[in-house]
Amino acid sequence: MVQESLLDPIPPGHRFLELRPPEPGMDTLPIVAVASSAGDLEAVCELLAALPGECGAAFVIVQTLDSGRERLLARTLSERTSLPVVPARDAMLAEPAHVYVITANTTVTMSRGRIRVAPKASGLHHPGDLLFTSLAEEGDRAIGVILSGEGCDGALGARAIQQGGGTTFAQYPGSARFPSMPISAIETRCVDFVLRPNEIARELTRLTASLVGSSIAKLADGTALCVRVDSGR
């Protein structure tokens, strides 16, 4: 039986709208950028496994990868989610309910809903910061998620996303195999939610449903979420 999570009663001037994924390229498409450590796929897998198949957002996952781990990343994630998992290619238009993963020795950024891929520059490499900073231009459709990982990648990018009007998440450090990345992000005071990966999936489902103008969304386990939508939008 589906359980319902009811928010406050719907006030006058609000109405329910049918859940409908946005068409590719629409300005309403939320982009969820996920930064994590190449040495820990557990948190990413837990996040994706809890997402519904009809999720109305595009997911872009970056790690510092070498060629030996590129296939492992895509294969492992594909086994844990019903969403299509594809390598990020330059000029791809991000589509809802798709997962795009970074390829070896590259950087991934976003520009007007399109994925931009370039060769990795020499020196210190922070793929999360690069992706998050570029995504910040998308305003409230930009969502950054920092999961388990070593170092501080994603912290500067989280600040950019929040300042641009987007939303940021960090994994609860107590649940992370490598808590350095989440802790670094949290210490910037630019993280909106600190949650476990499956809890992040729940909030992402609620948030993206609201951004695409939906009123009801379901999690992977069938739980129904109710979202208020202003009829004047």
C-alpha beads as a LAMMPS data file, in Angstrom:
LAMMPS data file: protein, C-alpha beads

233 atoms
232 bonds

1 atom types
1 bond types

-500.0 500.0 xlo xhi
-500.0 500.0 ylo yhi
-500.0 500.0 zlo zhi

Masses

1 110.0

Atoms # bond

1 1 1 0.000 0.000 0.000
2 1 1 1.320 3.412 -0.944
3 1 1 1.870 5.693 2.001
4 1 1 1.223 9.391 1.602
5 1 1 3.317 12.153 3.102
6 1 1 0.960 15.111 3.394
7 1 1 2.174 18.642 3.765
8 1 1 0.050 21.536 5.020
9 1 1 -3.482 21.750 3.594
10 1 1 -3.520 23.305 0.125
11 1 1 -4.511 26.980 0.494
12 1 1 -6.876 28.837 -1.857
13 1 1 -5.224 29.706 -5.153
14 1 1 -3.305 26.442 -5.332
15 1 1 -4.142 23.353 -7.326
16 1 1 -2.784 19.915 -8.139
17 1 1 -1.047 19.438 -11.461
18 1 1 -0.303 16.162 -13.207
19 1 1 3.264 14.889 -12.858
20 1 1 4.791 15.296 -16.289
21 1 1 8.509 15.125 -17.125
22 1 1 9.741 18.200 -19.011
23 1 1 10.657 17.955 -22.659
24 1 1 14.421 17.960 -23.332
25 1 1 15.800 21.467 -23.506
26 1 1 12.983 23.088 -21.547
27 1 1 14.041 25.820 -19.167
28 1 1 12.339 23.960 -16.331
29 1 1 14.687 20.950 -16.427
30 1 1 16.550 20.695 -13.106
31 1 1 20.163 19.565 -13.328
32 1 1 21.566 17.606 -10.382
33 1 1 25.362 17.628 -10.242
34 1 1 26.921 14.980 -7.991
35 1 1 30.533 15.041 -6.810
36 1 1 32.085 12.095 -5.008
37 1 1 35.301 10.138 -4.604
38 1 1 36.435 7.592 -7.168
39 1 1 37.316 5.336 -4.278
40 1 1 33.767 5.091 -2.935
41 1 1 30.812 4.212 -5.168
42 1 1 28.590 3.121 -2.292
43 1 1 27.099 6.555 -1.626
44 1 1 26.359 7.268 -5.300
45 1 1 24.761 3.851 -5.710
46 1 1 22.588 4.375 -2.635
47 1 1 21.429 7.751 -3.951
48 1 1 20.548 6.484 -7.422
49 1 1 18.863 3.338 -6.136
50 1 1 16.379 5.452 -4.169
51 1 1 15.357 7.630 -7.128
52 1 1 12.128 6.955 -9.048
53 1 1 12.269 5.966 -12.706
54 1 1 10.112 8.954 -13.690
55 1 1 12.381 11.500 -12.008
56 1 1 12.141 14.823 -13.850
57 1 1 15.792 15.844 -13.481
58 1 1 19.045 15.107 -15.277
59 1 1 21.944 13.815 -13.167
60 1 1 25.599 14.525 -13.935
61 1 1 28.114 12.566 -11.851
62 1 1 31.775 13.525 -11.662
63 1 1 34.780 11.920 -10.010
64 1 1 38.505 11.977 -10.593
65 1 1 38.823 8.941 -12.875
66 1 1 41.581 7.095 -14.645
67 1 1 40.876 4.910 -17.660
68 1 1 40.853 1.757 -15.550
69 1 1 37.839 2.866 -13.481
70 1 1 35.746 4.477 -16.228
71 1 1 33.904 1.300 -17.234
72 1 1 33.543 0.229 -13.617
73 1 1 31.740 3.464 -12.739
74 1 1 29.182 3.232 -15.547
75 1 1 28.603 -0.499 -15.094
76 1 1 28.208 -0.294 -11.322
77 1 1 25.761 2.600 -11.483
78 1 1 23.718 0.927 -14.227
79 1 1 23.203 -2.056 -11.953
80 1 1 21.766 0.104 -9.177
81 1 1 19.293 2.351 -10.995
82 1 1 16.496 2.063 -13.528
83 1 1 17.608 5.352 -15.088
84 1 1 19.744 5.186 -18.253
85 1 1 23.447 5.687 -17.444
86 1 1 25.496 7.117 -20.307
87 1 1 28.993 8.601 -20.699
88 1 1 29.049 12.394 -20.803
89 1 1 29.857 13.610 -24.336
90 1 1 30.476 17.146 -25.508
91 1 1 27.406 19.109 -26.686
92 1 1 24.931 16.522 -25.365
93 1 1 21.570 18.015 -24.420
94 1 1 20.733 16.903 -20.904
95 1 1 17.497 14.915 -20.742
96 1 1 15.253 14.223 -17.774
97 1 1 15.564 10.868 -15.993
98 1 1 19.087 10.276 -17.393
99 1 1 22.408 9.859 -15.573
100 1 1 25.536 11.216 -17.263
101 1 1 28.916 10.091 -15.940
102 1 1 32.309 11.692 -16.442
103 1 1 34.814 9.843 -18.622
104 1 1 38.504 9.381 -17.822
105 1 1 40.859 12.366 -17.959
106 1 1 38.150 14.911 -18.767
107 1 1 36.303 17.788 -17.150
108 1 1 32.540 18.240 -17.405
109 1 1 30.688 21.545 -17.249
110 1 1 27.168 22.700 -18.168
111 1 1 26.088 25.498 -20.495
112 1 1 22.432 26.275 -21.225
113 1 1 21.333 22.734 -20.597
114 1 1 24.125 21.162 -22.634
115 1 1 27.008 19.102 -21.357
116 1 1 30.463 20.397 -22.220
117 1 1 33.403 17.993 -22.056
118 1 1 37.062 19.023 -22.306
119 1 1 40.421 17.363 -21.650
120 1 1 41.557 17.536 -18.046
121 1 1 44.148 20.231 -17.462
122 1 1 47.382 19.466 -15.645
123 1 1 47.699 20.256 -11.967
124 1 1 45.127 20.102 -9.165
125 1 1 41.861 18.684 -10.442
126 1 1 38.536 19.521 -8.807
127 1 1 35.851 18.201 -11.193
128 1 1 33.068 18.920 -8.724
129 1 1 33.955 22.588 -8.343
130 1 1 34.204 23.032 -12.120
131 1 1 30.830 21.433 -12.754
132 1 1 29.054 23.155 -9.881
133 1 1 30.388 26.599 -10.781
134 1 1 29.236 26.290 -14.387
135 1 1 25.854 24.968 -13.264
136 1 1 25.297 27.925 -10.940
137 1 1 24.243 29.985 -13.967
138 1 1 21.100 27.838 -14.206
139 1 1 19.687 29.594 -11.119
140 1 1 17.126 27.695 -9.069
141 1 1 17.352 24.708 -11.446
142 1 1 20.924 24.070 -10.308
143 1 1 21.294 21.404 -7.633
144 1 1 24.648 20.320 -6.203
145 1 1 25.233 17.158 -4.186
146 1 1 28.510 16.395 -2.382
147 1 1 28.903 12.775 -1.321
148 1 1 31.590 10.732 0.393
149 1 1 35.085 11.608 -0.776
150 1 1 38.563 12.686 0.216
151 1 1 39.694 16.304 -0.055
152 1 1 37.546 19.392 -0.485
153 1 1 36.192 19.124 -4.038
154 1 1 32.717 20.639 -4.334
155 1 1 33.011 23.138 -1.492
156 1 1 33.680 26.188 -3.682
157 1 1 31.131 25.032 -6.207
158 1 1 28.464 24.643 -3.531
159 1 1 28.965 28.278 -2.614
160 1 1 28.509 29.300 -6.259
161 1 1 25.304 27.277 -6.637
162 1 1 23.762 28.680 -3.482
163 1 1 24.697 32.242 -4.386
164 1 1 23.121 31.691 -7.809
165 1 1 19.804 30.669 -6.281
166 1 1 20.234 26.895 -6.489
167 1 1 20.077 24.196 -3.827
168 1 1 22.922 22.254 -2.245
169 1 1 23.153 18.927 -0.426
170 1 1 25.948 17.224 1.484
171 1 1 26.044 13.695 2.777
172 1 1 25.780 13.390 6.551
173 1 1 29.464 12.871 7.465
174 1 1 28.642 10.132 9.946
175 1 1 27.350 7.977 7.089
176 1 1 30.284 8.653 4.744
177 1 1 33.200 6.309 4.251
178 1 1 35.325 9.354 3.441
179 1 1 33.773 12.398 5.204
180 1 1 36.296 15.045 4.096
181 1 1 34.353 16.314 1.066
182 1 1 31.005 16.645 2.874
183 1 1 32.644 18.276 5.886
184 1 1 34.485 20.802 3.690
185 1 1 31.217 21.737 1.992
186 1 1 29.316 22.016 5.272
187 1 1 31.997 24.293 6.719
188 1 1 31.321 26.859 3.956
189 1 1 27.818 27.323 5.443
190 1 1 26.493 27.058 1.903
191 1 1 24.824 23.652 2.232
192 1 1 21.035 23.589 2.463
193 1 1 20.570 19.923 3.420
194 1 1 22.819 17.475 5.289
195 1 1 21.360 13.984 4.861
196 1 1 22.163 10.344 4.175
197 1 1 22.206 9.411 0.459
198 1 1 18.751 7.773 0.448
199 1 1 17.352 10.796 2.287
200 1 1 18.946 13.086 -0.289
201 1 1 17.083 11.111 -2.979
202 1 1 13.815 11.755 -1.168
203 1 1 14.385 15.504 -1.006
204 1 1 15.585 15.602 -4.610
205 1 1 12.365 13.914 -5.704
206 1 1 10.303 16.482 -3.846
207 1 1 12.398 19.423 -5.040
208 1 1 12.561 18.467 -8.721
209 1 1 8.823 17.748 -8.794
210 1 1 8.225 21.281 -7.539
211 1 1 10.637 22.797 -10.077
212 1 1 8.959 21.129 -13.057
213 1 1 5.508 22.212 -11.885
214 1 1 4.286 18.920 -10.476
215 1 1 2.175 18.178 -7.443
216 1 1 2.686 14.462 -6.815
217 1 1 5.843 12.431 -7.091
218 1 1 6.756 8.891 -6.076
219 1 1 9.975 7.529 -4.686
220 1 1 11.530 4.293 -5.870
221 1 1 9.855 2.463 -2.972
222 1 1 6.425 3.768 -4.007
223 1 1 6.074 6.395 -1.294
224 1 1 3.956 9.303 -2.519
225 1 1 5.095 12.868 -1.923
226 1 1 2.716 15.813 -2.169
227 1 1 4.094 19.137 -3.386
228 1 1 2.196 22.415 -3.396
229 1 1 2.242 24.327 -6.672
230 1 1 1.067 27.914 -7.023
231 1 1 -1.503 28.200 -9.819
232 1 1 -0.139 31.574 -10.800
233 1 1 3.178 30.157 -12.013

Bonds

1 1 1 2
2 1 2 3
3 1 3 4
4 1 4 5
5 1 5 6
6 1 6 7
7 1 7 8
8 1 8 9
9 1 9 10
10 1 10 11
11 1 11 12
12 1 12 13
13 1 13 14
14 1 14 15
15 1 15 16
16 1 16 17
17 1 17 18
18 1 18 19
19 1 19 20
20 1 20 21
21 1 21 22
22 1 22 23
23 1 23 24
24 1 24 25
25 1 25 26
26 1 26 27
27 1 27 28
28 1 28 29
29 1 29 30
30 1 30 31
31 1 31 32
32 1 32 33
33 1 33 34
34 1 34 35
35 1 35 36
36 1 36 37
37 1 37 38
38 1 38 39
39 1 39 40
40 1 40 41
41 1 41 42
42 1 42 43
43 1 43 44
44 1 44 45
45 1 45 46
46 1 46 47
47 1 47 48
48 1 48 49
49 1 49 50
50 1 50 51
51 1 51 52
52 1 52 53
53 1 53 54
54 1 54 55
55 1 55 56
56 1 56 57
57 1 57 58
58 1 58 59
59 1 59 60
60 1 60 61
61 1 61 62
62 1 62 63
63 1 63 64
64 1 64 65
65 1 65 66
66 1 66 67
67 1 67 68
68 1 68 69
69 1 69 70
70 1 70 71
71 1 71 72
72 1 72 73
73 1 73 74
74 1 74 75
75 1 75 76
76 1 76 77
77 1 77 78
78 1 78 79
79 1 79 80
80 1 80 81
81 1 81 82
82 1 82 83
83 1 83 84
84 1 84 85
85 1 85 86
86 1 86 87
87 1 87 88
88 1 88 89
89 1 89 90
90 1 90 91
91 1 91 92
92 1 92 93
93 1 93 94
94 1 94 95
95 1 95 96
96 1 96 97
97 1 97 98
98 1 98 99
99 1 99 100
100 1 100 101
101 1 101 102
102 1 102 103
103 1 103 104
104 1 104 105
105 1 105 106
106 1 106 107
107 1 107 108
108 1 108 109
109 1 109 110
110 1 110 111
111 1 111 112
112 1 112 113
113 1 113 114
114 1 114 115
115 1 115 116
116 1 116 117
117 1 117 118
118 1 118 119
119 1 119 120
120 1 120 121
121 1 121 122
122 1 122 123
123 1 123 124
124 1 124 125
125 1 125 126
126 1 126 127
127 1 127 128
128 1 128 129
129 1 129 130
130 1 130 131
131 1 131 132
132 1 132 133
133 1 133 134
134 1 134 135
135 1 135 136
136 1 136 137
137 1 137 138
138 1 138 139
139 1 139 140
140 1 140 141
141 1 141 142
142 1 142 143
143 1 143 144
144 1 144 145
145 1 145 146
146 1 146 147
147 1 147 148
148 1 148 149
149 1 149 150
150 1 150 151
151 1 151 152
152 1 152 153
153 1 153 154
154 1 154 155
155 1 155 156
156 1 156 157
157 1 157 158
158 1 158 159
159 1 159 160
160 1 160 161
161 1 161 162
162 1 162 163
163 1 163 164
164 1 164 165
165 1 165 166
166 1 166 167
167 1 167 168
168 1 168 169
169 1 169 170
170 1 170 171
171 1 171 172
172 1 172 173
173 1 173 174
174 1 174 175
175 1 175 176
176 1 176 177
177 1 177 178
178 1 178 179
179 1 179 180
180 1 180 181
181 1 181 182
182 1 182 183
183 1 183 184
184 1 184 185
185 1 185 186
186 1 186 187
187 1 187 188
188 1 188 189
189 1 189 190
190 1 190 191
191 1 191 192
192 1 192 193
193 1 193 194
194 1 194 195
195 1 195 196
196 1 196 197
197 1 197 198
198 1 198 199
199 1 199 200
200 1 200 201
201 1 201 202
202 1 202 203
203 1 203 204
204 1 204 205
205 1 205 206
206 1 206 207
207 1 207 208
208 1 208 209
209 1 209 210
210 1 210 211
211 1 211 212
212 1 212 213
213 1 213 214
214 1 214 215
215 1 215 216
216 1 216 217
217 1 217 218
218 1 218 219
219 1 219 220
220 1 220 221
221 1 221 222
222 1 222 223
223 1 223 224
224 1 224 225
225 1 225 226
226 1 226 227
227 1 227 228
228 1 228 229
229 1 229 230
230 1 230 231
231 1 231 232
232 1 232 233
